[in-house]
Amino acid sequence: MSTYEEEIFNYLTKKENFISAHEIYEKFPGIKEKLIKEFWYEVKNSLDEKRKGTDWKVDFDHDEPEIKLYFDKSIYVGFEGLYDKKPNYYLYVYYEKNKKLDRVKINKYASNIKVIDEENWEKEKEGTHYWKYLEDDFSNINTLKRILPENRKDFAEELAKLLLEFGKGLKEDILKMSKMIKK
């Protein structure tokens, strides 16, 4: 043990500190989970604010969990894996929502979208889902400090801006894909 670790050990194993240290240890996973959930609500609220006056809509799906940004319910962008270590943002074509969409044409078109092609996005084989992981690791103390209640607004606005700009940058592509209907 280093000197620092030895000092922490000695402090935490004192009778008057040990019970509190154990209670914090037991409660921390729930505190961390709540901190992350509240942060993503802040991102959703910031996104709602930023998209006002546009034709974009925001949906927060707690079951998935993901935040969707769309103007066409069958093709949208969003954040997913919100409670995972490394959430991602994505472009998704929801063929089940609109069975008239031509999967072959859309997959060919989507694989050539400049931002996705240039930045080496990951994608599913069938081409319905393109994603890129955020740089921030939600198990890392530096990211967790950014989402503390007194700090989270700026980071939430940063991610909301990222998603809205991503969506706006893909809007023409989404419009084109939404018109690719089976004959």
C-alpha positions as CSV (number, residue, x, y, z in Angstrom):
1,M,0.0,0.0,0.0
2,S,1.1,3.5,-0.7
3,T,1.3,6.1,2.1
4,Y,-1.9,7.7,0.8
5,E,-3.7,4.3,0.7
6,E,-2.4,3.5,4.2
7,E,-3.8,6.8,5.5
8,I,-7.2,6.1,3.9
9,F,-7.2,2.6,5.4
10,N,-6.3,4.0,8.8
11,Y,-9.0,6.7,8.6
12,L,-11.8,4.4,7.3
13,T,-11.1,1.6,9.8
14,K,-11.5,3.8,12.8
15,K,-14.6,2.8,14.7
16,E,-16.3,6.2,14.2
17,N,-15.7,6.2,10.4
18,F,-16.2,2.6,9.4
19,I,-20.0,2.4,9.6
20,S,-20.4,5.6,7.5
21,A,-17.9,4.4,5.0
22,H,-19.8,1.1,4.6
23,E,-23.1,2.9,4.2
24,I,-21.7,5.1,1.5
25,Y,-20.2,2.0,-0.2
26,E,-23.6,0.3,-0.2
27,K,-25.5,3.3,-1.4
28,F,-23.1,4.5,-4.1
29,P,-24.4,2.3,-7.0
30,G,-27.9,3.7,-6.5
31,I,-26.6,7.3,-6.2
32,K,-24.6,6.9,-9.3
33,E,-27.6,5.4,-11.2
34,K,-29.8,8.3,-10.1
35,L,-27.1,10.8,-11.0
36,I,-26.8,9.4,-14.6
37,K,-30.6,9.2,-15.0
38,E,-31.1,12.8,-13.9
39,F,-28.3,13.9,-16.3
40,W,-30.0,12.3,-19.3
41,Y,-33.3,14.0,-18.3
42,E,-31.3,17.3,-18.4
43,V,-30.0,16.4,-21.9
44,K,-33.6,15.7,-23.0
45,N,-34.8,19.0,-21.6
46,S,-32.0,20.9,-23.2
47,L,-32.7,19.2,-26.5
48,D,-36.4,20.1,-26.2
49,E,-35.4,23.7,-25.6
50,K,-32.9,23.8,-28.5
51,R,-35.3,22.3,-31.1
52,K,-38.1,24.8,-30.4
53,G,-39.1,26.5,-33.6
54,T,-38.0,23.6,-35.8
55,D,-39.9,20.5,-37.1
56,W,-37.8,18.2,-34.9
57,K,-39.5,16.3,-32.1
58,V,-37.9,14.6,-29.0
59,D,-38.9,11.4,-27.4
60,F,-37.3,9.9,-24.2
61,D,-37.9,6.1,-24.2
62,H,-37.2,4.9,-20.6
63,D,-37.5,1.2,-21.6
64,E,-34.7,1.1,-24.2
65,P,-33.3,3.6,-22.7
66,E,-32.8,6.2,-25.4
67,I,-33.5,9.8,-26.5
68,K,-34.8,10.1,-30.1
69,L,-34.8,13.1,-32.2
70,Y,-37.0,12.9,-35.3
71,F,-39.3,14.6,-37.8
72,D,-40.0,11.3,-39.5
73,K,-40.9,8.5,-37.1
74,S,-39.3,5.8,-39.3
75,I,-35.9,7.4,-39.6
76,Y,-34.3,9.2,-36.6
77,V,-31.2,10.0,-34.7
78,G,-30.6,9.7,-31.0
79,F,-28.6,8.6,-28.0
80,E,-28.9,5.0,-26.7
81,G,-27.4,2.9,-24.0
82,L,-27.9,5.9,-21.7
83,Y,-27.2,4.0,-18.5
84,D,-24.2,2.0,-20.1
85,K,-20.6,2.8,-19.5
86,K,-20.2,4.2,-23.1
87,P,-23.5,5.5,-24.6
88,N,-23.6,6.2,-28.3
89,Y,-25.4,8.4,-30.8
90,Y,-26.9,7.0,-33.9
91,L,-28.9,7.1,-37.1
92,Y,-31.6,4.5,-37.2
93,V,-34.0,3.4,-40.0
94,Y,-37.0,1.8,-38.5
95,Y,-38.3,-0.4,-41.4
96,E,-41.0,-2.0,-39.2
97,K,-42.5,1.5,-38.6
98,N,-42.9,2.1,-42.4
99,K,-43.0,-1.2,-44.3
100,K,-43.0,0.7,-47.6
101,L,-39.4,1.9,-47.2
102,D,-37.0,0.2,-49.7
103,R,-34.3,-1.4,-47.6
104,V,-31.9,-2.1,-50.5
105,K,-32.0,1.5,-51.8
106,I,-31.8,3.1,-48.3
107,N,-28.9,0.8,-47.2
108,K,-26.9,1.6,-50.3
109,Y,-27.6,5.4,-49.8
110,A,-26.9,5.4,-46.0
111,S,-23.6,3.6,-46.4
112,N,-22.4,6.6,-48.5
113,I,-23.6,9.4,-46.3
114,K,-20.5,11.5,-45.9
115,V,-20.4,11.9,-42.1
116,I,-21.0,8.2,-41.5
117,D,-18.5,7.1,-44.2
118,E,-15.7,9.6,-43.2
119,E,-15.8,9.0,-39.5
120,N,-15.9,5.2,-39.7
121,W,-19.2,4.6,-37.9
122,E,-20.1,1.1,-36.8
123,K,-23.2,-0.4,-38.4
124,E,-25.4,-3.5,-38.3
125,K,-25.1,-5.9,-41.3
126,E,-28.6,-5.1,-42.5
127,G,-27.8,-1.4,-42.5
128,T,-30.6,-0.3,-40.2
129,H,-28.5,1.1,-37.5
130,Y,-25.3,3.3,-37.6
131,W,-23.7,4.4,-34.4
132,K,-20.7,6.0,-32.8
133,Y,-19.7,5.9,-29.1
134,L,-19.4,9.0,-27.1
135,E,-15.9,9.9,-25.9
136,D,-17.2,10.1,-22.3
137,D,-17.1,7.0,-20.1
138,F,-19.9,7.1,-17.5
139,S,-17.9,4.8,-15.1
140,N,-15.0,7.3,-15.1
141,I,-14.8,9.8,-12.2
142,N,-14.1,12.7,-14.5
143,T,-17.3,12.1,-16.4
144,L,-19.2,11.6,-13.2
145,K,-17.9,15.0,-11.9
146,R,-19.3,16.6,-15.1
147,I,-22.8,15.3,-14.3
148,L,-23.0,16.4,-10.7
149,P,-26.0,18.6,-10.2
150,E,-24.0,21.8,-10.0
151,N,-22.0,20.9,-13.2
152,R,-24.4,19.0,-15.4
153,K,-26.2,21.8,-17.3
154,D,-23.2,22.7,-19.5
155,F,-22.4,19.0,-20.4
156,A,-26.1,18.3,-21.1
157,E,-26.3,21.3,-23.4
158,E,-23.1,20.2,-25.1
159,L,-24.6,16.7,-25.8
160,A,-28.0,18.2,-26.9
161,K,-26.2,20.5,-29.3
162,L,-24.2,17.5,-30.7
163,L,-27.3,15.5,-31.4
164,L,-29.3,18.4,-32.9
165,E,-26.4,19.4,-35.2
166,F,-26.0,15.8,-36.1
167,G,-29.7,15.6,-37.0
168,K,-29.7,18.8,-38.9
169,G,-26.6,17.7,-40.8
170,L,-28.5,14.5,-41.9
171,K,-31.9,16.1,-42.5
172,E,-31.5,16.2,-46.3
173,D,-30.3,12.6,-46.2
174,I,-33.2,11.6,-44.0
175,L,-35.7,13.3,-46.3
176,K,-34.2,11.5,-49.3
177,M,-34.3,8.1,-47.6
178,S,-37.9,8.6,-46.4
179,K,-38.9,8.9,-50.1
180,M,-37.2,5.7,-51.1
181,I,-40.3,3.5,-51.3
182,K,-40.7,0.0,-52.7
183,K,-42.3,-0.2,-56.1
